[in-house]
């Protein structure tokens, strides 16, 4: 028998938060403190699903994985290395493909659902 996984950050069944902060090499502006509530890992450790939170700040990003995001709260601007920008806010869903390089600027504190798929080991 299968069951569903309900993603939440408080109460019964909520995972322990993993707190982080952007590393010095990628941080461009602000604090960019994060909290990750990973609810599920599967597909031989390649698939991750949960809720992620971030304080305002700007970081350089270099994606090697696929990521689906759905903003629950907040606002961010993603800019690729060619200078194309996307302003994303509460209610927006989007996919970041492997190879995306640029910046992630959290304008208003973000809370998002995420699904990440990493590449198979070679």
Rosetta constraint file for C-alpha pairs under 8 A:
AtomPair CA 5 CA 39 HARMONIC 7.49 0.50
AtomPair CA 5 CA 40 HARMONIC 7.97 0.50
AtomPair CA 6 CA 13 HARMONIC 7.97 0.50
AtomPair CA 7 CA 14 HARMONIC 7.14 0.50
AtomPair CA 7 CA 39 HARMONIC 6.37 0.50
AtomPair CA 7 CA 50 HARMONIC 6.36 0.50
AtomPair CA 7 CA 51 HARMONIC 7.13 0.50
AtomPair CA 8 CA 13 HARMONIC 7.66 0.50
AtomPair CA 8 CA 14 HARMONIC 5.49 0.50
AtomPair CA 8 CA 51 HARMONIC 7.47 0.50
AtomPair CA 9 CA 14 HARMONIC 5.12 0.50
AtomPair CA 9 CA 15 HARMONIC 6.89 0.50
AtomPair CA 9 CA 17 HARMONIC 7.86 0.50
AtomPair CA 9 CA 37 HARMONIC 6.58 0.50
AtomPair CA 9 CA 51 HARMONIC 7.53 0.50
AtomPair CA 10 CA 14 HARMONIC 5.33 0.50
AtomPair CA 14 CA 37 HARMONIC 7.63 0.50
AtomPair CA 14 CA 39 HARMONIC 7.68 0.50
AtomPair CA 15 CA 37 HARMONIC 5.72 0.50
AtomPair CA 15 CA 38 HARMONIC 6.62 0.50
AtomPair CA 15 CA 39 HARMONIC 6.40 0.50
AtomPair CA 16 CA 37 HARMONIC 6.46 0.50
AtomPair CA 17 CA 35 HARMONIC 5.81 0.50
AtomPair CA 17 CA 36 HARMONIC 5.47 0.50
AtomPair CA 17 CA 37 HARMONIC 5.01 0.50
AtomPair CA 17 CA 38 HARMONIC 7.85 0.50
AtomPair CA 18 CA 35 HARMONIC 5.46 0.50
AtomPair CA 18 CA 36 HARMONIC 5.01 0.50
AtomPair CA 18 CA 37 HARMONIC 6.52 0.50
AtomPair CA 19 CA 33 HARMONIC 7.49 0.50
AtomPair CA 19 CA 34 HARMONIC 5.63 0.50
AtomPair CA 19 CA 35 HARMONIC 4.49 0.50
AtomPair CA 19 CA 36 HARMONIC 6.49 0.50
AtomPair CA 20 CA 33 HARMONIC 5.83 0.50
AtomPair CA 20 CA 34 HARMONIC 4.97 0.50
AtomPair CA 20 CA 35 HARMONIC 6.29 0.50
AtomPair CA 21 CA 31 HARMONIC 7.25 0.50
AtomPair CA 21 CA 32 HARMONIC 5.86 0.50
AtomPair CA 21 CA 33 HARMONIC 4.37 0.50
AtomPair CA 21 CA 34 HARMONIC 5.74 0.50
AtomPair CA 22 CA 26 HARMONIC 6.54 0.50
AtomPair CA 22 CA 27 HARMONIC 5.71 0.50
AtomPair CA 22 CA 31 HARMONIC 7.56 0.50
AtomPair CA 22 CA 32 HARMONIC 5.90 0.50
AtomPair CA 22 CA 33 HARMONIC 6.74 0.50
AtomPair CA 22 CA 59 HARMONIC 7.13 0.50
AtomPair CA 23 CA 27 HARMONIC 6.12 0.50
AtomPair CA 26 CA 59 HARMONIC 5.17 0.50
AtomPair CA 26 CA 60 HARMONIC 4.89 0.50
AtomPair CA 26 CA 61 HARMONIC 7.28 0.50
AtomPair CA 27 CA 31 HARMONIC 7.94 0.50
AtomPair CA 27 CA 32 HARMONIC 7.66 0.50
AtomPair CA 27 CA 57 HARMONIC 7.81 0.50
AtomPair CA 27 CA 58 HARMONIC 6.24 0.50
AtomPair CA 27 CA 59 HARMONIC 4.55 0.50
AtomPair CA 27 CA 60 HARMONIC 6.66 0.50
AtomPair CA 28 CA 57 HARMONIC 7.49 0.50
AtomPair CA 28 CA 58 HARMONIC 5.32 0.50
AtomPair CA 28 CA 59 HARMONIC 5.32 0.50
AtomPair CA 28 CA 60 HARMONIC 7.16 0.50
AtomPair CA 29 CA 57 HARMONIC 5.12 0.50
AtomPair CA 29 CA 58 HARMONIC 4.95 0.50
AtomPair CA 29 CA 59 HARMONIC 7.11 0.50
AtomPair CA 30 CA 56 HARMONIC 6.19 0.50
AtomPair CA 30 CA 57 HARMONIC 4.04 0.50
AtomPair CA 30 CA 58 HARMONIC 6.47 0.50
AtomPair CA 31 CA 55 HARMONIC 6.92 0.50
AtomPair CA 31 CA 56 HARMONIC 6.71 0.50
AtomPair CA 31 CA 57 HARMONIC 5.61 0.50
AtomPair CA 32 CA 54 HARMONIC 6.10 0.50
AtomPair CA 32 CA 55 HARMONIC 5.04 0.50
AtomPair CA 32 CA 56 HARMONIC 5.56 0.50
AtomPair CA 32 CA 57 HARMONIC 4.70 0.50
AtomPair CA 32 CA 58 HARMONIC 6.89 0.50
AtomPair CA 32 CA 59 HARMONIC 7.72 0.50
AtomPair CA 32 CA 106 HARMONIC 7.72 0.50
AtomPair CA 33 CA 54 HARMONIC 5.55 0.50
AtomPair CA 33 CA 55 HARMONIC 5.34 0.50
AtomPair CA 33 CA 56 HARMONIC 7.90 0.50
AtomPair CA 34 CA 52 HARMONIC 7.15 0.50
AtomPair CA 34 CA 53 HARMONIC 5.42 0.50
AtomPair CA 34 CA 54 HARMONIC 4.39 0.50
AtomPair CA 34 CA 55 HARMONIC 6.63 0.50
AtomPair CA 35 CA 52 HARMONIC 5.79 0.50
AtomPair CA 35 CA 53 HARMONIC 5.10 0.50
AtomPair CA 35 CA 54 HARMONIC 6.60 0.50
AtomPair CA 36 CA 50 HARMONIC 7.43 0.50
AtomPair CA 36 CA 51 HARMONIC 6.07 0.50
AtomPair CA 36 CA 52 HARMONIC 4.53 0.50
AtomPair CA 36 CA 53 HARMONIC 6.44 0.50
AtomPair CA 37 CA 50 HARMONIC 5.59 0.50
AtomPair CA 37 CA 51 HARMONIC 5.14 0.50
AtomPair CA 37 CA 52 HARMONIC 6.19 0.50
AtomPair CA 38 CA 48 HARMONIC 6.89 0.50
AtomPair CA 38 CA 49 HARMONIC 5.92 0.50
AtomPair CA 38 CA 50 HARMONIC 4.46 0.50
AtomPair CA 38 CA 51 HARMONIC 6.51 0.50
AtomPair CA 39 CA 48 HARMONIC 7.67 0.50
AtomPair CA 39 CA 49 HARMONIC 5.75 0.50
AtomPair CA 39 CA 50 HARMONIC 4.82 0.50
AtomPair CA 39 CA 51 HARMONIC 7.73 0.50
AtomPair CA 40 CA 47 HARMONIC 7.90 0.50
AtomPair CA 40 CA 48 HARMONIC 5.75 0.50
AtomPair CA 40 CA 49 HARMONIC 5.25 0.50
AtomPair CA 40 CA 50 HARMONIC 6.77 0.50
AtomPair CA 41 CA 45 HARMONIC 5.83 0.50
AtomPair CA 41 CA 46 HARMONIC 7.23 0.50
AtomPair CA 41 CA 47 HARMONIC 5.48 0.50
AtomPair CA 41 CA 48 HARMONIC 4.65 0.50
AtomPair CA 41 CA 49 HARMONIC 6.66 0.50
AtomPair CA 42 CA 46 HARMONIC 6.26 0.50
AtomPair CA 42 CA 47 HARMONIC 5.09 0.50
AtomPair CA 42 CA 48 HARMONIC 6.73 0.50
AtomPair CA 43 CA 47 HARMONIC 5.67 0.50
AtomPair CA 46 CA 116 HARMONIC 7.76 0.50
AtomPair CA 46 CA 117 HARMONIC 5.55 0.50
AtomPair CA 46 CA 118 HARMONIC 5.03 0.50
AtomPair CA 46 CA 119 HARMONIC 7.08 0.50
AtomPair CA 46 CA 120 HARMONIC 7.34 0.50
AtomPair CA 47 CA 115 HARMONIC 7.09 0.50
AtomPair CA 47 CA 116 HARMONIC 5.55 0.50
AtomPair CA 47 CA 117 HARMONIC 4.62 0.50
AtomPair CA 47 CA 118 HARMONIC 6.60 0.50
AtomPair CA 48 CA 114 HARMONIC 7.73 0.50
AtomPair CA 48 CA 115 HARMONIC 5.61 0.50
AtomPair CA 48 CA 116 HARMONIC 5.09 0.50
AtomPair CA 48 CA 117 HARMONIC 6.68 0.50
AtomPair CA 49 CA 113 HARMONIC 7.47 0.50
AtomPair CA 49 CA 114 HARMONIC 5.52 0.50
AtomPair CA 49 CA 115 HARMONIC 4.48 0.50
AtomPair CA 49 CA 116 HARMONIC 6.53 0.50
AtomPair CA 50 CA 113 HARMONIC 5.69 0.50
AtomPair CA 50 CA 114 HARMONIC 5.52 0.50
AtomPair CA 50 CA 115 HARMONIC 6.88 0.50
AtomPair CA 51 CA 111 HARMONIC 6.91 0.50
AtomPair CA 51 CA 112 HARMONIC 5.55 0.50
AtomPair CA 51 CA 113 HARMONIC 4.57 0.50
AtomPair CA 51 CA 114 HARMONIC 6.07 0.50
AtomPair CA 52 CA 110 HARMONIC 7.84 0.50
AtomPair CA 52 CA 111 HARMONIC 5.64 0.50
AtomPair CA 52 CA 112 HARMONIC 5.36 0.50
AtomPair CA 52 CA 113 HARMONIC 6.46 0.50
AtomPair CA 52 CA 114 HARMONIC 7.05 0.50
AtomPair CA 53 CA 109 HARMONIC 7.29 0.50
AtomPair CA 53 CA 110 HARMONIC 5.38 0.50
AtomPair CA 53 CA 111 HARMONIC 4.36 0.50
AtomPair CA 53 CA 112 HARMONIC 6.50 0.50
AtomPair CA 54 CA 106 HARMONIC 7.26 0.50
AtomPair CA 54 CA 109 HARMONIC 5.70 0.50
AtomPair CA 54 CA 110 HARMONIC 5.22 0.50
AtomPair CA 54 CA 111 HARMONIC 6.73 0.50
AtomPair CA 55 CA 106 HARMONIC 6.77 0.50
AtomPair CA 55 CA 108 HARMONIC 7.25 0.50
AtomPair CA 55 CA 109 HARMONIC 4.73 0.50
AtomPair CA 55 CA 110 HARMONIC 6.74 0.50
AtomPair CA 56 CA 105 HARMONIC 7.22 0.50
AtomPair CA 56 CA 106 HARMONIC 4.59 0.50
AtomPair CA 56 CA 107 HARMONIC 5.39 0.50
AtomPair CA 56 CA 108 HARMONIC 5.85 0.50
AtomPair CA 56 CA 109 HARMONIC 5.64 0.50
AtomPair CA 57 CA 105 HARMONIC 5.70 0.50
AtomPair CA 57 CA 106 HARMONIC 5.28 0.50
AtomPair CA 57 CA 107 HARMONIC 6.98 0.50
AtomPair CA 58 CA 103 HARMONIC 6.75 0.50
AtomPair CA 58 CA 104 HARMONIC 5.61 0.50
AtomPair CA 58 CA 105 HARMONIC 4.13 0.50
AtomPair CA 58 CA 106 HARMONIC 6.23 0.50
AtomPair CA 59 CA 103 HARMONIC 5.56 0.50
AtomPair CA 59 CA 104 HARMONIC 5.46 0.50
AtomPair CA 59 CA 105 HARMONIC 6.52 0.50
AtomPair CA 60 CA 101 HARMONIC 7.62 0.50
AtomPair CA 60 CA 102 HARMONIC 5.72 0.50
AtomPair CA 60 CA 103 HARMONIC 4.43 0.50
AtomPair CA 60 CA 104 HARMONIC 6.46 0.50
AtomPair CA 61 CA 100 HARMONIC 7.66 0.50
AtomPair CA 61 CA 101 HARMONIC 5.53 0.50
AtomPair CA 61 CA 102 HARMONIC 5.41 0.50
AtomPair CA 61 CA 103 HARMONIC 5.42 0.50
AtomPair CA 61 CA 104 HARMONIC 6.63 0.50
AtomPair CA 62 CA 99 HARMONIC 6.71 0.50
AtomPair CA 62 CA 100 HARMONIC 5.89 0.50
AtomPair CA 62 CA 101 HARMONIC 4.43 0.50
AtomPair CA 62 CA 102 HARMONIC 6.73 0.50
AtomPair CA 63 CA 96 HARMONIC 7.67 0.50
AtomPair CA 63 CA 97 HARMONIC 7.09 0.50
AtomPair CA 63 CA 98 HARMONIC 5.06 0.50
AtomPair CA 63 CA 99 HARMONIC 5.46 0.50
AtomPair CA 63 CA 100 HARMONIC 5.28 0.50
AtomPair CA 63 CA 101 HARMONIC 6.39 0.50
AtomPair CA 64 CA 97 HARMONIC 7.84 0.50
AtomPair CA 64 CA 98 HARMONIC 4.48 0.50
AtomPair CA 64 CA 99 HARMONIC 5.79 0.50
AtomPair CA 64 CA 100 HARMONIC 7.74 0.50
AtomPair CA 64 CA 118 HARMONIC 7.24 0.50
AtomPair CA 64 CA 119 HARMONIC 7.69 0.50
AtomPair CA 65 CA 97 HARMONIC 6.63 0.50
AtomPair CA 65 CA 98 HARMONIC 4.71 0.50
AtomPair CA 65 CA 99 HARMONIC 7.90 0.50
AtomPair CA 65 CA 116 HARMONIC 6.79 0.50
AtomPair CA 65 CA 117 HARMONIC 5.79 0.50
AtomPair CA 65 CA 118 HARMONIC 4.60 0.50
AtomPair CA 65 CA 119 HARMONIC 6.35 0.50
AtomPair CA 66 CA 95 HARMONIC 7.22 0.50
AtomPair CA 66 CA 96 HARMONIC 5.89 0.50
AtomPair CA 66 CA 97 HARMONIC 4.79 0.50
AtomPair CA 66 CA 98 HARMONIC 5.39 0.50
AtomPair CA 66 CA 116 HARMONIC 5.66 0.50
AtomPair CA 66 CA 117 HARMONIC 5.18 0.50
AtomPair CA 66 CA 118 HARMONIC 6.47 0.50
AtomPair CA 67 CA 95 HARMONIC 5.60 0.50
AtomPair CA 67 CA 96 HARMONIC 5.17 0.50
AtomPair CA 67 CA 97 HARMONIC 6.62 0.50
AtomPair CA 67 CA 114 HARMONIC 6.76 0.50
AtomPair CA 67 CA 115 HARMONIC 5.63 0.50
AtomPair CA 67 CA 116 HARMONIC 4.43 0.50
AtomPair CA 67 CA 117 HARMONIC 6.47 0.50
AtomPair CA 68 CA 93 HARMONIC 7.30 0.50
AtomPair CA 68 CA 94 HARMONIC 5.82 0.50
AtomPair CA 68 CA 95 HARMONIC 4.43 0.50
AtomPair CA 68 CA 96 HARMONIC 6.49 0.50
AtomPair CA 68 CA 114 HARMONIC 5.60 0.50
AtomPair CA 68 CA 115 HARMONIC 5.12 0.50
AtomPair CA 68 CA 116 HARMONIC 6.51 0.50
AtomPair CA 69 CA 93 HARMONIC 5.49 0.50
AtomPair CA 69 CA 94 HARMONIC 5.44 0.50
AtomPair CA 69 CA 95 HARMONIC 6.29 0.50
AtomPair CA 69 CA 112 HARMONIC 6.32 0.50
AtomPair CA 69 CA 113 HARMONIC 5.63 0.50
AtomPair CA 69 CA 114 HARMONIC 4.66 0.50
AtomPair CA 69 CA 115 HARMONIC 6.71 0.50
AtomPair CA 70 CA 90 HARMONIC 7.94 0.50
AtomPair CA 70 CA 91 HARMONIC 6.63 0.50
AtomPair CA 70 CA 92 HARMONIC 5.69 0.50
AtomPair CA 70 CA 93 HARMONIC 4.14 0.50
AtomPair CA 70 CA 94 HARMONIC 6.59 0.50
AtomPair CA 70 CA 112 HARMONIC 5.33 0.50
AtomPair CA 70 CA 113 HARMONIC 5.13 0.50
AtomPair CA 70 CA 114 HARMONIC 6.65 0.50
AtomPair CA 71 CA 75 HARMONIC 8.00 0.50
AtomPair CA 71 CA 88 HARMONIC 7.80 0.50
AtomPair CA 71 CA 89 HARMONIC 6.25 0.50
AtomPair CA 71 CA 90 HARMONIC 4.84 0.50
AtomPair CA 71 CA 91 HARMONIC 5.39 0.50
AtomPair CA 71 CA 92 HARMONIC 5.55 0.50
AtomPair CA 71 CA 93 HARMONIC 6.43 0.50
AtomPair CA 71 CA 110 HARMONIC 7.06 0.50
AtomPair CA 71 CA 111 HARMONIC 6.05 0.50
AtomPair CA 71 CA 112 HARMONIC 4.27 0.50
AtomPair CA 71 CA 113 HARMONIC 6.52 0.50
AtomPair CA 72 CA 90 HARMONIC 5.25 0.50
AtomPair CA 72 CA 91 HARMONIC 6.06 0.50
AtomPair CA 72 CA 110 HARMONIC 7.56 0.50
AtomPair CA 72 CA 111 HARMONIC 5.40 0.50
AtomPair CA 72 CA 112 HARMONIC 5.09 0.50
AtomPair CA 72 CA 113 HARMONIC 7.08 0.50
AtomPair CA 73 CA 89 HARMONIC 6.98 0.50
AtomPair CA 73 CA 90 HARMONIC 4.67 0.50
AtomPair CA 73 CA 91 HARMONIC 7.57 0.50
AtomPair CA 73 CA 109 HARMONIC 7.29 0.50
AtomPair CA 73 CA 110 HARMONIC 5.41 0.50
AtomPair CA 73 CA 111 HARMONIC 5.03 0.50
AtomPair CA 73 CA 112 HARMONIC 6.83 0.50
AtomPair CA 74 CA 89 HARMONIC 5.67 0.50
AtomPair CA 74 CA 90 HARMONIC 5.64 0.50
AtomPair CA 74 CA 106 HARMONIC 7.97 0.50
AtomPair CA 74 CA 107 HARMONIC 7.52 0.50
AtomPair CA 74 CA 108 HARMONIC 4.90 0.50
AtomPair CA 74 CA 109 HARMONIC 5.00 0.50
AtomPair CA 74 CA 110 HARMONIC 4.17 0.50
AtomPair CA 74 CA 111 HARMONIC 6.42 0.50
AtomPair CA 75 CA 87 HARMONIC 7.21 0.50
AtomPair CA 75 CA 88 HARMONIC 5.56 0.50
AtomPair CA 75 CA 89 HARMONIC 4.28 0.50
AtomPair CA 75 CA 90 HARMONIC 6.68 0.50
AtomPair CA 75 CA 106 HARMONIC 6.23 0.50
AtomPair CA 75 CA 107 HARMONIC 5.43 0.50
AtomPair CA 75 CA 108 HARMONIC 4.95 0.50
AtomPair CA 75 CA 109 HARMONIC 6.82 0.50
AtomPair CA 75 CA 110 HARMONIC 6.11 0.50
AtomPair CA 76 CA 87 HARMONIC 5.88 0.50
AtomPair CA 76 CA 88 HARMONIC 5.31 0.50
AtomPair CA 76 CA 89 HARMONIC 6.54 0.50
AtomPair CA 76 CA 104 HARMONIC 6.92 0.50
AtomPair CA 76 CA 105 HARMONIC 5.38 0.50
AtomPair CA 76 CA 106 HARMONIC 4.31 0.50
AtomPair CA 76 CA 107 HARMONIC 5.13 0.50
AtomPair CA 76 CA 108 HARMONIC 6.84 0.50
AtomPair CA 76 CA 110 HARMONIC 7.36 0.50
AtomPair CA 77 CA 85 HARMONIC 6.57 0.50
AtomPair CA 77 CA 86 HARMONIC 5.51 0.50
AtomPair CA 77 CA 87 HARMONIC 4.46 0.50
AtomPair CA 77 CA 88 HARMONIC 6.11 0.50
AtomPair CA 77 CA 104 HARMONIC 5.99 0.50
AtomPair CA 77 CA 105 HARMONIC 5.09 0.50
AtomPair CA 77 CA 106 HARMONIC 6.58 0.50
AtomPair CA 77 CA 107 HARMONIC 7.19 0.50
AtomPair CA 78 CA 85 HARMONIC 5.55 0.50
AtomPair CA 78 CA 86 HARMONIC 5.31 0.50
AtomPair CA 78 CA 87 HARMONIC 6.68 0.50
AtomPair CA 78 CA 88 HARMONIC 7.83 0.50
AtomPair CA 78 CA 102 HARMONIC 7.37 0.50
AtomPair CA 78 CA 103 HARMONIC 5.74 0.50
AtomPair CA 78 CA 104 HARMONIC 4.69 0.50
AtomPair CA 78 CA 105 HARMONIC 6.31 0.50
AtomPair CA 79 CA 83 HARMONIC 5.85 0.50
AtomPair CA 79 CA 84 HARMONIC 5.47 0.50
AtomPair CA 79 CA 85 HARMONIC 4.19 0.50
AtomPair CA 79 CA 86 HARMONIC 6.47 0.50
AtomPair CA 79 CA 102 HARMONIC 5.46 0.50
AtomPair CA 79 CA 103 HARMONIC 5.26 0.50
AtomPair CA 79 CA 104 HARMONIC 6.70 0.50
AtomPair CA 80 CA 84 HARMONIC 5.51 0.50
AtomPair CA 80 CA 85 HARMONIC 6.57 0.50
AtomPair CA 80 CA 100 HARMONIC 6.67 0.50
AtomPair CA 80 CA 101 HARMONIC 5.60 0.50
AtomPair CA 80 CA 102 HARMONIC 4.22 0.50
AtomPair CA 80 CA 103 HARMONIC 6.57 0.50
AtomPair CA 81 CA 101 HARMONIC 5.71 0.50
AtomPair CA 81 CA 102 HARMONIC 4.66 0.50
AtomPair CA 81 CA 103 HARMONIC 7.86 0.50
AtomPair CA 88 CA 92 HARMONIC 6.12 0.50
AtomPair CA 96 CA 100 HARMONIC 6.76 0.50
AtomPair CA 106 CA 110 HARMONIC 6.80 0.50
